[in-house]
Amino acid sequence: MTPPVAIDPAGPWLTVIGVGADGLQGLPPAHRALIDGAGAVWGSDRLLADPLIPAEKRVPWGRPFASGLERLLARRGRPTVLLATGDPMLWGVGAVLAGHLPPRELCVLPAPSCLSLAAARLGWPLHETTQVSLHGRPADRLRPALVPNARILALTAGAETYRRAAAILAASGFGQSRLTILEALGGPDERIVEADLDGLRDGSFADLSILAIEVVTGPNARILPRVPGLPDDAFRHDGQLTKREVRAATLAALAPLPGHLLWDVGAGSGSVAIEWLRAEPGARAIAIERDAGRLAMIAENMAVLGTPDLTIVAGSAPGCLAGLDRPDAVFLGGAVSDETVFEACWTALLPGGRLVANAVTLEGERALIDRQARLGGDLARMAVSHLSPVGRFRALEPGMAILQWRADKEPDP
């Protein structure tokens, strides 16, 4: 038998307990003892409705989320239990709190996540699945996961999520994929339903449920891998586009990493920022563009290519750069020869960060050569030729050569 556990006054003041669909009755005695010993028990109205929680201890989180977070952190030092659904560290409140509290102040006791339970019910090895949260997030996040033979577990948020997922599957050429909806896993109302696209459009499923997708590639499916260098026609553009081969080399130089922020200055169609996010889903990006038509193209491209978390800033650099989070990487896609824009970007760039700029004009090349002489880095010239008909013969037609400067900013001593 598991002995009771009380909150250690010298240890964490906040304990986050994951609760399954079977409620508090499904918790082990040690977890129940933590609830009994807490001065306050926080959670959603649904979880706090459990009769095992004394009414005088119940503290609803409330809305907006940030307000509840602020009130909870104000209790710092007083024994508190927070109830959460499933695994709080999987897109949950535990992960948010871990960004505000040191580990010594926080204890997280997870229940099996709904994704773990779904994988168990379906017989899918969890480490071989792609996991996506569409709960409180745009359904377009599903798009990059749609590749041949993928198994996807998507956390949903009600009827609209299912309708959007059906539209995305149909439009992307994956409408024949095998679909399963898993509701209330681990609870008395557990239900597992196989569906087709029409069933998804009906949307008569629980808000908090899992959409499992075994991807089947249709004859018209367009397969877009995460590796940088998507075809140019994958983007809506007006001709001002970093072309495929140069874009792949540019992303390699920018080196997307988890948590890193890119400024794409003079973003045009947004192709570099979008491929940065596709290559590293844990990264962030800001696309900076002044032209209204191109801003609309960026918005369309980010939705279609599955990067709805891209931030768009409308305006002209350097003025619109003020107040933005400092970047780990900068791509100068426009105004390459403008020294004022460059100085603003270089100054904002975090120590140890990297800047990449591409030039096609003599003025742009001269600016990059001068900067390399002052600040170091690498210069590389890229010339790409494409097949072109010449009468009844074929030839390779050269495009405009690109001079690329890649520079790392010195880290702090």
N, C-alpha and C positions, 0 to 999 in steps of 0.2 A: 504493500500500500504506500502511495506517495505521501510523505509527511506534509503537514501544512507549512506554508511559507509566508512570513510576514515581511513587510517593507523594512529594510534596514535604513535607519535614519541617516547613517553615514554613507549610504549608497545612493542609487538613483531615486530621485523624487517622483519621476514620472514613469509609469509602466503602461505600455500600450499592449493590449491583449486582443489578439485576433479571434474573432468569433465566426464559427461556421453557420450553415443554414439551419442547424439543429439548435441554435441559440445557446444560452448560458448553461443549459442542462448538459450540453455536450462538452463543456470544459472540464479539464481534470481538477481534482480537489485543490491542488496547489494554486491554480489560477483563481478559483473561487475564493480562496483564502485571501488573496491579494485584493480582491474586490471588497471583501468584508473589512479589511484593515485600512482601506483608503478613506481619506477625509472627504473626497468627492469623486464621483464617477461621471466622466464626460462621455459623450457619444451622440450619435444621431437619434432622432425621436424613435425610430424603429427599434434600435438596440436598447435604448433606455426603457422601453415599454415592458421589458421583461420583469415579471413580478418578483424575481429574486433580488432586484436592486431596491433598497429602501428609498421611498419617495424623497426623503430629505437629502439624499446624497446625489440625486440626479441633476446634472447640469447639461442641458442641450447645447450642442456646438453652435447652432444658429447660422444665420447668413448675414453678410457675405462670409466666405471662408476666411478671409484675412482678419475679419473682426474676431472670429472665434479663436484663431491662432494667437492674436494679440492678448485676448483675455486669458487663454490658457498659460501663456508664458509669464503672465503677471503673477501666477501662483508659484513661481519658482521657489523651490525649497520645501513646499508643503506636499505631503504624500497624496498623490493623485493617480487615478487609473483612467485611461482613455480606452474605450471600446471601439474596435474597428472591424471591418469585414474581411475575413480571410487572412491573407498575408499582408500586414500593413506596409511591408517594405516593397511590395510589388505595385508600383504606380499608386501607392497609398499614402496615408497621413504619416506613417512612420518614416517614409523616405523624406517627406517635407520637414518633419521635426529634426531629423538627423542633420539637416542643413542649418539648424538654429541652436542645437544643443550639443555639447561634447558628449562622447560615449558614456562617461562616468555618471551623467545625469539622466540617462535614458535607458530603459530596459524594454525591449520589444520581444513579445512572446507570440509568434505567429501561429495561426492555424494553417492547415493545408490550403493553398491558394485554389481558387476556382479553376485556374489553368492546370494545376497539378491533378485535380480531380477529373477534369475533362480528358486529359491525356490518359489517365488510368482507365476511364470508362471506354475510351476509344481504342485502347491498346497501342497508342502512339508513344514512342520514346520521346520524352519531353525535350531532351537536348537536340532532337532532330526536327523540332517544330519551329516555325517563325511565330513570335508572339507580338501582338499588336493591341494597343489600347485605343478603342474608339469611344470610350466613355468620357464625355465632356471634351472630346477632341474631334477634329474634322475626319469624316470617313475617307477622305482622299489619302490619308496615311496608309490605307490598305494597298494602294496601287503598287509601290515598289516591291511588295511581297509577292505579287502575282508573276511567278516564274514557273516553268514546267516542273511538275511533280512535287511542288511545294506542299507542305501541310501547314496550315495556318490556324492558329487559335486567336480569335479576336474577341476582346471584351467589348460588349455593346452597351447602348444606352437607349433602348426603346425602339418604337416603330420606325422613326425617321432614320435611325442608323441602318435598320434592315433594308429600307427602301433605297437608301443611298448605296449600300453595298450591292444590291441587285443591279442598280443602274451601272455601277462601275464594272461589275463582272460582265454584264452584257456588252457595254461599250468597248471593253478591252479585248473581247474575243475569248473570254473564259466562262461563258454562260453555261457550259456543260459540266462544270465542276461539281463534285459531289459535296453536298451541304448537310450539316447536322447542327441542330440547335439544342443546347444543353442548359436546362433551367434548374435553379434551386438545388444544385448538386450538394449531396450530403444531408439534405433535409427530408422531411416527410413528404414534401410536395415535388420531389425530384421528377423531372420529365425530360426525356431525350426524344427528339423528333427529327426525322429526315425530311428534307425539303428540296424544292427546286426554286427557280427564280420567281415564279408566281407565288410560291409560299412565302418567300422573303418579302415580296411586295405587300403581301397581306399584313405582315408585321404584327401578328397577334401573339407576341411572345413577351415574356417578362422583361422589364427594363434591364435588370442586372442578369444577363445571361451570356453564354458563350456561343459564338458562331464559329464552327469548325469547317474549314474548307480544304478539301483535297483537290488541288488545282488540276484541271483537265484542259489541255491546250486545244482550242478550236482552230479550224483552218485559217481564220482571219486574225488570229491573235498576234498582237505586236509585242514581241519579247524585248524588254529593255533592261539589260543587266545594270548593276550598280557601278561597274567599272567605268570611270570617266571616258568620255569620247562618244556620246550618243550621236546618232545621225543628225545632221543639221535640220532635216525636216521633222525631227521630233519636237522642235520648238516653233512657235509662231514668231516670226521676225520680219523686219523690213529691210534685210540685207546687212544691217549693222550687227554682225554676229561674230563672236570668236569661233572660227571654223573648227570642225571636228578634230583634226589632227593636232592643231595648235592648242585647242581647248584641253585635250588629253595631256599634253606636255605641260600646260599651265597648271592644271590640277595637281600633277605630280610635283611640280615645284612648290605649290602652295601647301601641300602635305596636310590634308584634313586630319584632325585628331579629336578624340572625344573631349567635349567641353570647350573647344576652341571656337573663337568668334572670327568670322571673316567680314571685312568690309569690301563689297564689290562696288567700286566707285565708277560711275558712268556705266551702269549695269546693262543698258540696252534691252535685250530680251530676257536678261536674268540668267543666261545659260551657265555662267561660271558659278554663281551662288547656288543655283539649283543642283548642279552636279556635285558641288562641295557637300551639300546636305544629303544627297543620295549616296555618296561614297562613305559618309560617316554620319549615321543617323543621330549620334550623340553630340554632334557639333551644332553651332549656331551660325546664322548668316544674316547680314543686312545688305539689301540691294538698294543702291542710291542712284536715282535717276531723275532728271528734270523734265523730260518730254512726256506729255500726257498720253500720247499714243503708245509709247513704249512702256509706260507704267501699266497700262491696261494689258499689254502683252505679257508682262512679268506676272501679273495676277492670274492670267489664264494659264500660263506655262506652269506656274507653281502648283496649281490645282491638278492639271492633267498629268503632271509628272510626279505627283505624290509628295510634295514638300510644302504643305500648307503652313508650316511653322516659320517659313521665311518672312522676315520683317522687311517691309518696303518703306523707304523714306523718299518722299517727293521733294525735290529741291536741287539747288546748285551747290556744288562744293566750291570753296570750303565752308561757306556759311552754314549749310545744313548739317555739318558734322559736329557742331558744338552740342555737347550734352549726351552724345551717344556713348555707350559702353566702349572702352578702349579695346581695340582688336588685337588678336594674336597673329592675324594675317591680313594683308591688304592686297587687292588686285586693282591696279589702275587700268581700266579698260577705255577710259576717255580722258581727255585733257592731259595727255601724257606729257606734253611739253610745258604745261602750266606750272611754274615753279611754286606759286602760292598754294596750289592744290597739293603738290607733292610735299611741301614742308609741313602742311597741316596733317597729312596722313602719316608722315614719318615721325612727327612729334607725338601723335596719338598712339602709334604702334607700341605695344608693350615691349619691354626689354626681352631679348631673346626671340622676338617675333620675326616674321619674314614678309617681305614686300616683293611682288612680282609685277612687272609692267611690260606691256607689248607695244612696240612702235612700228608703224608702216611708213611714216613720212620722214623726210630728211630732218625736219625740225625736231620731231619726236626722237629720232635716232641720236641726234646731237645732244639732246637733254639727257638721254640715258647714258651715253658715253661719258659725259661730264660727271654725272652722279656716281658712276662706277669708279671714276678716277678719285673722287673725294671720299666715297664711303665703302668701296670695295664691292664684293659680290662677283657674280658671274655674268658674262654676256654670251648669248648664243644666237646665231642666225638660223632661222628655219625657213626652208623653201619647200613647198609642197606642190606637186604636179598631179593633175587628174586626167584620166582618159578622156579624149575628145575626138570626134570624127573629123577626118580631113578628106572630103570627097568619099571615095570608096575605101580609103585607108583609115588608120587610126594613129593618133599621136598623143603624147603626154603634154598637156597644156599647163605651163607654170602659173601659179597664183602669185599674188604679191608676197615678197619676202617679209618675214617678221624678225625684228630684233627684240630679243627678250632679255631683260635684266632681272636677276634674282639676287636679292640681298637680305642678309640676316642682320638684325639690329643687335648690337652688343648687349649681352646680359649685364645686369647690375653686378658690381664687384661684391 
